[in-house]
Structures are given as C-alpha cells and as structure tokens.
Amino acid sequence: MTGVALSKASVWRLLTGRLGWSLQRPERRVVERDESEIARWIAHEWPRIKKGP
C-alpha cells in the first residue's frame, strides 16, 4: 500500500519502542472461578447471543 517493507524485527521495535506495546500473556485461571455458572451461561446465554436478534 505504501511501498514500505519492514522486517519482523523492525516492526517489533516500532511496536515496543515507539508505541509502548508489550508482549501479552494470558493469566492463569482465577481461584474464584465458578464452573457451574460458566456451564449455565454456555447452556442458556450463549445460544441466545449466537442466534442474534
């Protein structure tokens, strides 16, 4: 589009240096996780959301 080609290393330097981005890693599951509530949500709410309005 612009005719500029950047290497992966250059893109990484732009993202981390100039834009302040950092490598994101998922956190571990919380101790308070409520499996029964998650199962209820998947069974009742997700199909409604997936179906749409």
Buried (B, 14 or more C-beta within 10 A) or exposed (E): EEEEEEEEEEEEEEEEEEEEEEEEEEEEEEEEEEEEEEEEEEEEEEEEEEEEE
